[in-house]
Amino acid sequence: MLKKLHDMGLTSDHCYMAGVVSIGISFLSWAVCRQHQNGEVERADRWGIFVGEWAPTLFALGNGLRTYEK
């Protein structure tokens, strides 16, 4: 799978950047959801956690793709 992603042009830098962006989107989705739900903390927390779980996966893909870049 990683070789196919590498052959398609995806680099580790793309994955690392996507991981950092997902952390920012996680915070943003938490803040927006909390504001629009009149302070309903549980739903806002679920949205933030859902998006925040993408970051470790993207960082792991970046590490795997780095082996093909050497």
All heavy atoms as a GROMACS GRO file, in nm:
protein
  554
    1MET      N    1   0.081  -0.118   0.000
    1MET     CA    2   0.000   0.000   0.000
    1MET      C    3   0.086   0.126   0.000
    1MET      O    4   0.058   0.220  -0.073
    1MET     CB    5  -0.093   0.000   0.120
    1MET     CG    6  -0.184   0.121   0.123
    1MET     SD    7  -0.295   0.115   0.262
    1MET     CE    8  -0.268   0.275   0.329
    2LEU      N    9   0.188   0.128   0.083
    2LEU     CA   10   0.275   0.247   0.088
    2LEU      C   11   0.348   0.268  -0.044
    2LEU      O   12   0.363   0.382  -0.089
    2LEU     CB   13   0.376   0.233   0.202
    2LEU     CG   14   0.318   0.249   0.343
    2LEU    CD1   15   0.425   0.220   0.446
    2LEU    CD2   16   0.261   0.387   0.363
    3LYS      N   17   0.392   0.160  -0.106
    3LYS     CA   18   0.460   0.173  -0.236
    3LYS      C   19   0.366   0.234  -0.339
    3LYS      O   20   0.406   0.320  -0.417
    3LYS     CB   21   0.511   0.037  -0.282
    3LYS     CG   22   0.573   0.040  -0.420
    3LYS     CD   23   0.708  -0.024  -0.420
    3LYS     CE   24   0.771  -0.029  -0.556
    3LYS     NZ   25   0.806   0.098  -0.611
    4LYS      N   26   0.241   0.190  -0.339
    4LYS     CA   27   0.143   0.244  -0.434
    4LYS      C   28   0.121   0.393  -0.408
    4LYS      O   29   0.114   0.471  -0.504
    4LYS     CB   30   0.012   0.168  -0.422
    4LYS     CG   31  -0.096   0.216  -0.511
    4LYS     CD   32  -0.146   0.102  -0.594
    4LYS     CE   33  -0.257   0.151  -0.683
    4LYS     NZ   34  -0.231   0.127  -0.820
    5LEU      N   35   0.110   0.434  -0.282
    5LEU     CA   36   0.094   0.576  -0.250
    5LEU      C   37   0.216   0.656  -0.295
    5LEU      O   38   0.204   0.766  -0.348
    5LEU     CB   39   0.071   0.594  -0.100
    5LEU     CG   40  -0.062   0.545  -0.046
    5LEU    CD1   41  -0.063   0.554   0.107
    5LEU    CD2   42  -0.177   0.625  -0.104
    6HIS      N   43   0.333   0.598  -0.274
    6HIS     CA   44   0.457   0.664  -0.316
    6HIS      C   45   0.462   0.677  -0.468
    6HIS      O   46   0.498   0.782  -0.521
    6HIS     CB   47   0.578   0.587  -0.266
    6HIS     CG   48   0.708   0.645  -0.309
    6HIS    ND1   49   0.756   0.765  -0.263
    6HIS    CD2   50   0.801   0.600  -0.396
    6HIS    CE1   51   0.872   0.791  -0.320
    6HIS    NE2   52   0.902   0.692  -0.402
    7ASP      N   53   0.424   0.573  -0.537
    7ASP     CA   54   0.422   0.576  -0.684
    7ASP      C   55   0.321   0.676  -0.738
    7ASP      O   56   0.339   0.730  -0.847
    7ASP     CB   57   0.393   0.436  -0.740
    7ASP     CG   58   0.506   0.338  -0.714
    7ASP    OD1   59   0.619   0.383  -0.684
    7ASP    OD2   60   0.481   0.217  -0.723
    8MET      N   61   0.216   0.703  -0.661
    8MET     CA   62   0.115   0.801  -0.702
    8MET      C   63   0.161   0.945  -0.677
    8MET      O   64   0.092   1.037  -0.717
    8MET     CB   65  -0.016   0.775  -0.628
    8MET     CG   66  -0.085   0.648  -0.670
    8MET     SD   67  -0.228   0.599  -0.570
    8MET     CE   68  -0.311   0.750  -0.538
    9GLY      N   69   0.275   0.961  -0.611
    9GLY     CA   70   0.329   1.095  -0.590
    9GLY      C   71   0.312   1.150  -0.450
    9GLY      O   72   0.350   1.264  -0.422
   10LEU      N   73   0.255   1.072  -0.360
   10LEU     CA   74   0.238   1.117  -0.222
   10LEU      C   75   0.372   1.108  -0.150
   10LEU      O   76   0.442   1.007  -0.160
   10LEU     CB   77   0.135   1.030  -0.151
   10LEU     CG   78   0.089   1.077  -0.015
   10LEU    CD1   79   0.011   1.207  -0.027
   10LEU    CD2   80   0.003   0.971   0.052
   11THR      N   81   0.410   1.214  -0.080
   11THR     CA   82   0.537   1.215  -0.007
   11THR      C   83   0.512   1.220   0.143
   11THR      O   84   0.400   1.249   0.188
   11THR     CB   85   0.623   1.336  -0.047
   11THR    OG1   86   0.558   1.456  -0.003
   11THR    CG2   87   0.647   1.341  -0.197
   12SER      N   88   0.616   1.195   0.219
   12SER     CA   89   0.603   1.201   0.364
   12SER      C   90   0.569   1.343   0.409
   12SER      O   91   0.494   1.361   0.505
   12SER     CB   92   0.731   1.153   0.431
   12SER     OG   93   0.841   1.235   0.395
   13ASP      N   94   0.621   1.443   0.338
   13ASP     CA   95   0.589   1.582   0.374
   13ASP      C   96   0.440   1.610   0.361
   13ASP      O   97   0.384   1.684   0.443
   13ASP     CB   98   0.669   1.680   0.287
   13ASP     CG   99   0.816   1.680   0.319
   13ASP    OD1  100   0.853   1.640   0.432
   13ASP    OD2  101   0.895   1.720   0.231
   14HIS      N  102   0.377   1.553   0.260
   14HIS     CA  103   0.233   1.570   0.244
   14HIS      C  104   0.159   1.514   0.366
   14HIS      O  105   0.067   1.576   0.418
   14HIS     CB  106   0.182   1.500   0.119
   14HIS     CG  107   0.230   1.559  -0.008
   14HIS    ND1  108   0.274   1.482  -0.112
   14HIS    CD2  109   0.243   1.688  -0.048
   14HIS    CE1  110   0.309   1.559  -0.212
   14HIS    NE2  111   0.293   1.685  -0.175
   15CYS      N  112   0.200   1.396   0.409
   15CYS     CA  113   0.134   1.332   0.523
   15CYS      C  114   0.158   1.408   0.653
   15CYS      O  115   0.067   1.424   0.734
   15CYS     CB  116   0.178   1.187   0.535
   15CYS     SG  117   0.117   1.083   0.403
   16TYR      N  118   0.282   1.453   0.672
   16TYR     CA  119   0.312   1.529   0.793
   16TYR      C  120   0.231   1.658   0.798
   16TYR      O  121   0.176   1.695   0.902
   16TYR     CB  122   0.461   1.561   0.803
   16TYR     CG  123   0.550   1.439   0.821
   16TYR    CD1  124   0.673   1.431   0.758
   16TYR    CD2  125   0.511   1.334   0.902
   16TYR    CE1  126   0.755   1.321   0.774
   16TYR    CE2  127   0.592   1.223   0.919
   16TYR     CZ  128   0.714   1.217   0.855
   16TYR     OH  129   0.794   1.108   0.871
   17MET      N  130   0.222   1.727   0.685
   17MET     CA  131   0.146   1.851   0.680
   17MET      C  132  -0.003   1.824   0.705
   17MET      O  133  -0.069   1.898   0.778
   17MET     CB  134   0.165   1.920   0.545
   17MET     CG  135   0.097   2.054   0.537
   17MET     SD  136   0.151   2.174   0.661
   17MET     CE  137   0.317   2.202   0.608
   18ALA      N  138  -0.054   1.717   0.647
   18ALA     CA  139  -0.194   1.681   0.670
   18ALA      C  140  -0.219   1.648   0.817
   18ALA      O  141  -0.325   1.681   0.871
   18ALA     CB  142  -0.233   1.562   0.582
   19GLY      N  143  -0.123   1.586   0.883
   19GLY     CA  144  -0.136   1.557   1.026
   19GLY      C  145  -0.142   1.684   1.110
   19GLY      O  146  -0.225   1.695   1.201
   20VAL      N  147  -0.058   1.780   1.078
   20VAL     CA  148  -0.059   1.907   1.151
   20VAL      C  149  -0.190   1.981   1.125
   20VAL      O  150  -0.251   2.036   1.218
   20VAL     CB  151   0.063   1.993   1.111
   20VAL    CG1  152   0.052   2.133   1.166
   20VAL    CG2  153   0.192   1.927   1.158
   21VAL      N  154  -0.234   1.981   1.001
   21VAL     CA  155  -0.360   2.048   0.966
   21VAL      C  156  -0.477   1.981   1.038
   21VAL      O  157  -0.569   2.050   1.085
   21VAL     CB  158  -0.380   2.050   0.813
   21VAL    CG1  159  -0.520   2.092   0.776
   21VAL    CG2  160  -0.278   2.141   0.748
   22SER      N  161  -0.475   1.849   1.049
   22SER     CA  162  -0.586   1.781   1.117
   22SER      C  163  -0.593   1.816   1.264
   22SER      O  164  -0.702   1.819   1.322
   22SER     CB  165  -0.576   1.630   1.098
   22SER     OG  166  -0.476   1.573   1.178
   23ILE      N  167  -0.479   1.845   1.326
   23ILE     CA  168  -0.481   1.889   1.465
   23ILE      C  169  -0.550   2.026   1.475
   23ILE      O  170  -0.633   2.049   1.563
   23ILE     CB  171  -0.338   1.895   1.522
   23ILE    CG1  172  -0.281   1.754   1.535
   23ILE    CG2  173  -0.337   1.966   1.657
   23ILE    CD1  174  -0.134   1.748   1.566
   24GLY      N  175  -0.518   2.115   1.381
   24GLY     CA  176  -0.584   2.246   1.379
   24GLY      C  177  -0.733   2.234   1.351
   24GLY      O  178  -0.815   2.304   1.414
   25ILE      N  179  -0.770   2.147   1.257
   25ILE     CA  180  -0.912   2.128   1.227
   25ILE      C  181  -0.985   2.066   1.346
   25ILE      O  182  -1.101   2.098   1.372
   25ILE     CB  183  -0.928   2.040   1.101
   25ILE    CG1  184  -0.881   2.117   0.978
   25ILE    CG2  185  -1.072   1.996   1.083
   25ILE    CD1  186  -0.876   2.034   0.853
   26SER      N  187  -0.916   1.981   1.420
   26SER     CA  188  -0.975   1.922   1.540
   26SER      C  189  -1.012   2.030   1.640
   26SER      O  190  -1.124   2.032   1.694
   26SER     CB  191  -0.877   1.823   1.602
   26SER     OG  192  -0.925   1.775   1.724
   27PHE      N  193  -0.920   2.120   1.665
   27PHE     CA  194  -0.949   2.229   1.759
   27PHE      C  195  -1.059   2.319   1.705
   27PHE      O  196  -1.151   2.357   1.777
   27PHE     CB  197  -0.822   2.312   1.787
   27PHE     CG  198  -0.849   2.429   1.874
   27PHE    CD1  199  -0.870   2.413   2.010
   27PHE    CD2  200  -0.855   2.556   1.820
   27PHE    CE1  201  -0.897   2.522   2.092
   27PHE    CE2  202  -0.882   2.666   1.900
   27PHE     CZ  203  -0.904   2.649   2.036
   28LEU      N  204  -1.053   2.350   1.576
   28LEU     CA  205  -1.152   2.438   1.515
   28LEU      C  206  -1.291   2.375   1.518
   28LEU      O  207  -1.390   2.442   1.552
   28LEU     CB  208  -1.111   2.470   1.371
   28LEU     CG  209  -1.199   2.568   1.296
   28LEU    CD1  210  -1.191   2.706   1.360
   28LEU    CD2  211  -1.155   2.577   1.151
   29SER      N  212  -1.301   2.247   1.485
   29SER     CA  213  -1.432   2.181   1.486
   29SER      C  214  -1.487   2.174   1.628
   29SER      O  215  -1.608   2.190   1.649
   29SER     CB  216  -1.425   2.042   1.424
   29SER     OG  217  -1.349   1.955   1.505
   30TRP      N  218  -1.402   2.152   1.726
   30TRP     CA  219  -1.445   2.152   1.866
   30TRP      C  220  -1.500   2.288   1.905
   30TRP      O  221  -1.609   2.298   1.963
   30TRP     CB  222  -1.328   2.113   1.956
   30TRP     CG  223  -1.358   2.128   2.101
   30TRP    CD1  224  -1.427   2.041   2.180
   30TRP    CD2  225  -1.322   2.239   2.185
   30TRP    NE1  226  -1.436   2.091   2.308
   30TRP    CE2  227  -1.373   2.213   2.312
   30TRP    CE3  228  -1.253   2.357   2.163
   30TRP    CZ2  229  -1.355   2.300   2.419
   30TRP    CZ3  230  -1.235   2.445   2.268
   30TRP    CH2  231  -1.286   2.416   2.395
   31ALA      N  232  -1.427   2.394   1.870
   31ALA     CA  233  -1.469   2.529   1.908
   31ALA      C  234  -1.598   2.570   1.838
   31ALA      O  235  -1.690   2.625   1.901
   31ALA     CB  236  -1.358   2.628   1.877
   32VAL      N  237  -1.608   2.541   1.709
   32VAL     CA  238  -1.728   2.579   1.633
   32VAL      C  239  -1.849   2.500   1.681
   32VAL      O  240  -1.958   2.556   1.701
   32VAL     CB  241  -1.705   2.559   1.482
   32VAL    CG1  242  -1.834   2.570   1.404
   32VAL    CG2  243  -1.604   2.661   1.431
   33CYS      N  244  -1.833   2.372   1.701
   33CYS     CA  245  -1.943   2.288   1.747
   33CYS      C  246  -1.990   2.332   1.885
   33CYS      O  247  -2.109   2.340   1.911
   33CYS     CB  248  -1.902   2.142   1.748
   33CYS     SG  249  -2.036   2.028   1.787
   34ARG      N  250  -1.897   2.364   1.970
   34ARG     CA  251  -1.933   2.407   2.105
   34ARG      C  252  -2.009   2.539   2.101
   34ARG      O  253  -2.105   2.558   2.175
   34ARG     CB  254  -1.809   2.417   2.191
   34ARG     CG  255  -1.840   2.447   2.334
   34ARG     CD  256  -1.724   2.427   2.423
   34ARG     NE  257  -1.765   2.458   2.558
   34ARG     CZ  258  -1.692   2.442   2.663
   34ARG    NH1  259  -1.571   2.392   2.648
   34ARG    NH2  260  -1.736   2.473   2.781
   35GLN      N  261  -1.968   2.627   2.014
   35GLN     CA  262  -2.033   2.758   2.004
   35GLN      C  263  -2.174   2.745   1.946
   35GLN      O  264  -2.267   2.808   1.995
   35GLN     CB  265  -1.950   2.850   1.917
   35GLN     CG  266  -1.999   2.993   1.915
   35GLN     CD  267  -1.906   3.081   1.836
   35GLN    OE1  268  -1.858   3.041   1.730
   35GLN    NE2  269  -1.881   3.199   1.887
   36HIS      N  270  -2.190   2.661   1.844
   36HIS     CA  271  -2.321   2.648   1.778
   36HIS      C  272  -2.417   2.556   1.854
   36HIS      O  273  -2.536   2.559   1.828
   36HIS     CB  274  -2.305   2.597   1.636
   36HIS     CG  275  -2.248   2.701   1.544
   36HIS    ND1  276  -2.315   2.815   1.512
   36HIS    CD2  277  -2.129   2.709   1.480
   36HIS    CE1  278  -2.242   2.889   1.430
   36HIS    NE2  279  -2.128   2.826   1.410
   37GLN      N  280  -2.368   2.477   1.943
   37GLN     CA  281  -2.454   2.386   2.019
   37GLN      C  282  -2.485   2.441   2.158
   37GLN      O  283  -2.523   2.367   2.247
   37GLN     CB  284  -2.387   2.248   2.033
   37GLN     CG  285  -2.365   2.176   1.902
   37GLN     CD  286  -2.495   2.144   1.832
   37GLN    OE1  287  -2.594   2.113   1.896
   37GLN    NE2  288  -2.494   2.153   1.699
   38ASN      N  289  -2.467   2.570   2.175
   38ASN     CA  290  -2.495   2.636   2.302
   38ASN      C  291  -2.421   2.573   2.419
   38ASN      O  292  -2.477   2.549   2.525
   38ASN     CB  293  -2.646   2.638   2.330
   38ASN     CG  294  -2.722   2.715   2.224
   38ASN    OD1  295  -2.672   2.815   2.172
   38ASN    ND2  296  -2.840   2.669   2.191
   39GLY      N  297  -2.295   2.544   2.399
   39GLY     CA  298  -2.211   2.494   2.506
   39GLY      C  299  -2.228   2.346   2.535
   39GLY      O  300  -2.187   2.299   2.641
   40GLU      N  301  -2.289   2.271   2.445
   40GLU     CA  302  -2.304   2.127   2.466
   40GLU      C  303  -2.168   2.061   2.451
   40GLU      O  304  -2.121   2.033   2.341
   40GLU     CB  305  -2.403   2.068   2.366
   40GLU     CG  306  -2.436   1.924   2.396
   40GLU     CD  307  -2.536   1.867   2.298
   40GLU    OE1  308  -2.618   1.943   2.246
   40GLU    OE2  309  -2.529   1.746   2.275
   41VAL      N  310  -2.104   2.034   2.561
   41VAL     CA  311  -1.966   1.992   2.564
   41VAL      C  312  -1.947   1.852   2.506
   41VAL      O  313  -1.850   1.826   2.436
   41VAL     CB  314  -1.910   1.999   2.708
   41VAL    CG1  315  -1.768   1.949   2.714
   41VAL    CG2  316  -1.918   2.141   2.761
   42GLU      N  317  -2.040   1.762   2.532
   42GLU     CA  318  -2.022   1.624   2.489
   42GLU      C  319  -2.011   1.612   2.337
   42GLU      O  320  -1.924   1.544   2.285
   42GLU     CB  321  -2.137   1.534   2.540
   42GLU     CG  322  -2.138   1.517   2.690
   42GLU     CD  323  -2.209   1.632   2.761
   42GLU    OE1  324  -2.279   1.712   2.695
   42GLU    OE2  325  -2.193   1.645   2.882
   43ARG      N  326  -2.101   1.678   2.264
   43ARG     CA  327  -2.098   1.669   2.118
   43ARG      C  328  -1.973   1.737   2.063
   43ARG      O  329  -1.910   1.686   1.971
   43ARG     CB  330  -2.222   1.733   2.058
   43ARG     CG  331  -2.218   1.726   1.906
   43ARG     CD  332  -2.344   1.774   1.845
   43ARG     NE  333  -2.445   1.670   1.863
   43ARG     CZ  334  -2.572   1.685   1.829
   43ARG    NH1  335  -2.614   1.797   1.779
   43ARG    NH2  336  -2.657   1.586   1.846
   44ALA      N  337  -1.937   1.850   2.118
   44ALA     CA  338  -1.816   1.920   2.073
   44ALA      C  339  -1.692   1.834   2.098
   44ALA      O  340  -1.603   1.827   2.013
   44ALA     CB  341  -1.803   2.054   2.145
   45ASP      N  342  -1.687   1.768   2.213
   45ASP     CA  343  -1.573   1.681   2.243
   45ASP      C  344  -1.565   1.565   2.145
   45ASP      O  345  -1.457   1.529   2.100
   45ASP     CB  346  -1.583   1.628   2.385
   45ASP     CG  347  -1.552   1.732   2.490
   45ASP    OD1  348  -1.502   1.841   2.453
   45ASP    OD2  349  -1.578   1.706   2.609
   46ARG      N  350  -1.679   1.506   2.109
   46ARG     CA  351  -1.679   1.394   2.015
   46ARG      C  352  -1.627   1.437   1.878
   46ARG      O  353  -1.549   1.365   1.816
   46ARG     CB  354  -1.818   1.333   2.004
   46ARG     CG  355  -1.856   1.247   2.122
   46ARG     CD  356  -1.982   1.167   2.095
   46ARG     NE  357  -2.099   1.251   2.080
   46ARG     CZ  358  -2.183   1.281   2.180
   46ARG    NH1  359  -2.160   1.235   2.301
   46ARG    NH2  360  -2.288   1.358   2.158
   47TRP      N  361  -1.669   1.554   1.830
   47TRP     CA  362  -1.620   1.604   1.701
   47TRP      C  363  -1.470   1.628   1.706
   47TRP      O  364  -1.396   1.592   1.614
   47TRP     CB  365  -1.692   1.732   1.661
   47TRP     CG  366  -1.813   1.706   1.580
   47TRP    CD1  367  -1.942   1.719   1.620
   47TRP    CD2  368  -1.818   1.659   1.446
   47TRP    NE1  369  -2.026   1.683   1.518
   47TRP    CE2  370  -1.952   1.647   1.410
   47TRP    CE3  371  -1.721   1.626   1.352
   47TRP    CZ2  372  -1.992   1.604   1.285
   47TRP    CZ3  373  -1.760   1.584   1.226
   47TRP    CH2  374  -1.894   1.572   1.194
   48GLY      N  375  -1.422   1.692   1.813
   48GLY     CA  376  -1.280   1.719   1.825
   48GLY      C  377  -1.197   1.592   1.830
   48GLY      O  378  -1.092   1.581   1.766
   49ILE      N  379  -1.244   1.494   1.904
   49ILE     CA  380  -1.172   1.368   1.916
   49ILE      C  381  -1.174   1.292   1.783
   49ILE      O  382  -1.073   1.235   1.741
   49ILE     CB  383  -1.231   1.281   2.029
   49ILE    CG1  384  -1.198   1.346   2.163
   49ILE    CG2  385  -1.179   1.139   2.023
   49ILE    CD1  386  -1.271   1.284   2.281
   50PHE      N  387  -1.290   1.293   1.714
   50PHE     CA  388  -1.301   1.222   1.586
   50PHE      C  389  -1.199   1.274   1.485
   50PHE      O  390  -1.124   1.196   1.424
   50PHE     CB  391  -1.443   1.237   1.529
   50PHE     CG  392  -1.457   1.186   1.389
   50PHE    CD1  393  -1.453   1.050   1.363
   50PHE    CD2  394  -1.475   1.273   1.284
   50PHE    CE1  395  -1.466   1.002   1.235
   50PHE    CE2  396  -1.489   1.226   1.155
   50PHE     CZ  397  -1.484   1.090   1.130
   51VAL      N  398  -1.191   1.403   1.470
   51VAL     CA  399  -1.096   1.460   1.374
   51VAL      C  400  -0.953   1.446   1.426
   51VAL      O  401  -0.860   1.422   1.350
   51VAL     CB  402  -1.130   1.608   1.345
   51VAL    CG1  403  -1.029   1.671   1.253
   51VAL    CG2  404  -1.269   1.619   1.286
   52GLY      N  405  -0.933   1.456   1.556
   52GLY     CA  406  -0.801   1.445   1.616
   52GLY      C  407  -0.738   1.308   1.599
   52GLY      O  408  -0.616   1.293   1.604
   53GLU      N  409  -0.821   1.206   1.578
   53GLU     CA  410  -0.768   1.070   1.560
   53GLU      C  411  -0.702   1.052   1.424
   53GLU      O  412  -0.633   0.954   1.402
   53GLU     CB  413  -0.879   0.967   1.578
   53GLU     CG  414  -0.922   0.954   1.722
   53GLU     CD  415  -1.036   0.857   1.741
   53GLU    OE1  416  -1.100   0.817   1.641
   53GLU    OE2  417  -1.063   0.820   1.856
   54TRP      N  418  -0.722   1.143   1.332
   54TRP     CA  419  -0.659   1.132   1.201
   54TRP      C  420  -0.509   1.160   1.208
   54TRP      O  421  -0.432   1.104   1.131
   54TRP     CB  422  -0.721   1.230   1.102
   54TRP     CG  423  -0.867   1.213   1.079
   54TRP    CD1  424  -0.946   1.106   1.112
   54TRP    CD2  425  -0.953   1.308   1.017
   54TRP    NE1  426  -1.076   1.130   1.075
   54TRP    CE2  427  -1.083   1.253   1.015
   54TRP    CE3  428  -0.934   1.434   0.963
   54TRP    CZ2  429  -1.191   1.320   0.961
   54TRP    CZ3  430  -1.044   1.501   0.909
   54TRP    CH2  431  -1.170   1.444   0.908
   55ALA      N  432  -0.467   1.248   1.298
   55ALA     CA  433  -0.328   1.292   1.303
   55ALA      C  434  -0.229   1.176   1.321
   55ALA      O  435  -0.132   1.167   1.244
   55ALA     CB  436  -0.310   1.397   1.411
   56PRO      N  437  -0.246   1.088   1.419
   56PRO     CA  438  -0.148   0.979   1.434
   56PRO      C  439  -0.139   0.889   1.310
   56PRO      O  440  -0.030   0.844   1.274
   56PRO     CB  441  -0.199   0.899   1.555
   56PRO     CG  442  -0.290   0.990   1.627
   56PRO     CD  443  -0.346   1.084   1.526
   57THR      N  444  -0.252   0.865   1.245
   57THR     CA  445  -0.252   0.783   1.124
   57THR      C  446  -0.172   0.851   1.014
   57THR      O  447  -0.092   0.787   0.944
   57THR     CB  448  -0.396   0.757   1.077
   57THR    OG1  449  -0.468   0.694   1.184
   57THR    CG2  450  -0.398   0.670   0.953
   58LEU      N  451  -0.193   0.980   0.997
   58LEU     CA  452  -0.122   1.054   0.892
   58LEU      C  453   0.028   1.061   0.922
   58LEU      O  454   0.110   1.050   0.831
   58LEU     CB  455  -0.182   1.193   0.877
   58LEU     CG  456  -0.324   1.193   0.821
   58LEU    CD1  457  -0.389   1.330   0.839
   58LEU    CD2  458  -0.325   1.151   0.676
   59PHE      N  459   0.064   1.080   1.048
   59PHE     CA  460   0.206   1.081   1.084
   59PHE      C  461   0.269   0.944   1.060
   59PHE      O  462   0.383   0.934   1.015
   59PHE     CB  463   0.227   1.124   1.230
   59PHE     CG  464   0.199   1.269   1.254
   59PHE    CD1  465   0.125   1.310   1.363
   59PHE    CD2  466   0.248   1.367   1.168
   59PHE    CE1  467   0.100   1.444   1.386
   59PHE    CE2  468   0.224   1.502   1.190
   59PHE     CZ  469   0.150   1.540   1.299
   60ALA      N  470   0.196   0.837   1.090
   60ALA     CA  471   0.247   0.702   1.066
   60ALA      C  472   0.265   0.676   0.917
   60ALA      O  473   0.366   0.616   0.875
   60ALA     CB  474   0.153   0.598   1.126
   61LEU      N  475   0.171   0.721   0.835
   61LEU     CA  476   0.187   0.708   0.690
   61LEU      C  477   0.309   0.786   0.642
   61LEU      O  478   0.383   0.741   0.555
   61LEU     CB  479   0.062   0.759   0.618
   61LEU     CG  480  -0.056   0.664   0.613
   61LEU    CD1  481  -0.177   0.735   0.554
   61LEU    CD2  482  -0.023   0.541   0.534
   62GLY      N  483   0.330   0.904   0.699
   62GLY     CA  484   0.450   0.984   0.665
   62GLY      C  485   0.577   0.910   0.697
   62GLY      O  486   0.672   0.910   0.618
   63ASN      N  487   0.582   0.846   0.812
   63ASN     CA  488   0.701   0.769   0.849
   63ASN      C  489   0.723   0.651   0.754
   63ASN      O  490   0.837   0.622   0.716
   63ASN     CB  491   0.690   0.718   0.993
   63ASN     CG  492   0.713   0.826   1.094
   63ASN    OD1  493   0.773   0.928   1.065
   63ASN    ND2  494   0.661   0.806   1.215
   64GLY      N  495   0.614   0.585   0.717
   64GLY     CA  496   0.627   0.474   0.623
   64GLY      C  497   0.672   0.519   0.486
   64GLY      O  498   0.757   0.455   0.422
   65LEU      N  499   0.618   0.628   0.437
   65LEU     CA  500   0.657   0.680   0.306
   65LEU      C  501   0.801   0.730   0.304
   65LEU      O  502   0.865   0.726   0.199
   65LEU     CB  503   0.562   0.793   0.263
   65LEU     CG  504   0.423   0.749   0.220
   65LEU    CD1  505   0.332   0.869   0.204
   65LEU    CD2  506   0.430   0.671   0.090
   66ARG      N  507   0.850   0.772   0.417
   66ARG     CA  508   0.988   0.821   0.424
   66ARG      C  509   1.087   0.711   0.387
   66ARG      O  510   1.193   0.737   0.331
   66ARG     CB  511   1.016   0.876   0.564
   66ARG     CG  512   1.148   0.949   0.572
   66ARG     CD  513   1.163   1.017   0.704
   66ARG     NE  514   1.119   0.929   0.812
   66ARG     CZ  515   1.136   0.955   0.939
   66ARG    NH1  516   1.197   1.066   0.976
   66ARG    NH2  517   1.093   0.873   1.032
   67THR      N  518   1.053   0.586   0.413
   67THR     CA  519   1.143   0.476   0.379
   67THR      C  520   1.158   0.460   0.228
   67THR      O  521   1.262   0.415   0.182
   67THR     CB  522   1.094   0.343   0.439
   67THR    OG1  523   0.966   0.311   0.386
   67THR    CG2  524   1.086   0.351   0.591
   68TYR      N  525   1.056   0.497   0.153
   68TYR     CA  526   1.063   0.489   0.007
   68TYR      C  527   1.134   0.609  -0.054
   68TYR      O  528   1.172   0.604  -0.171
   68TYR     CB  529   0.923   0.478  -0.053
   68TYR     CG  530   0.861   0.344  -0.029
   68TYR    CD1  531   0.764   0.327   0.070
   68TYR    CD2  532   0.897   0.233  -0.105
   68TYR    CE1  533   0.707   0.203   0.093
   68TYR    CE2  534   0.842   0.110  -0.081
   68TYR     CZ  535   0.745   0.095   0.017
   68TYR     OH  536   0.690  -0.027   0.040
   69GLU      N  537   1.151   0.714   0.022
   69GLU     CA  538   1.215   0.835  -0.031
   69GLU      C  539   1.367   0.831  -0.021
   69GLU      O  540   1.433   0.912  -0.079
   69GLU     CB  541   1.161   0.958   0.042
   69GLU     CG  542   1.013   0.981   0.014
   69GLU     CD  543   0.952   1.088   0.100
   69GLU    OE1  544   1.025   1.150   0.182
   69GLU    OE2  545   0.832   1.112   0.089
   70LYS      N  546   1.420   0.736   0.053
   70LYS     CA  547   1.566   0.731   0.071
   70LYS      C  548   1.633   0.663  -0.046
   70LYS      O  549   1.591   0.582  -0.114
   70LYS     CB  550   1.600   0.659   0.202
   70LYS     CG  551   1.559   0.741   0.320
   70LYS     CD  552   1.600   0.671   0.447
   70LYS     CE  553   1.558   0.759   0.565
   70LYS     NZ  554   1.594   0.704   0.690
   0.00000   0.00000   0.00000
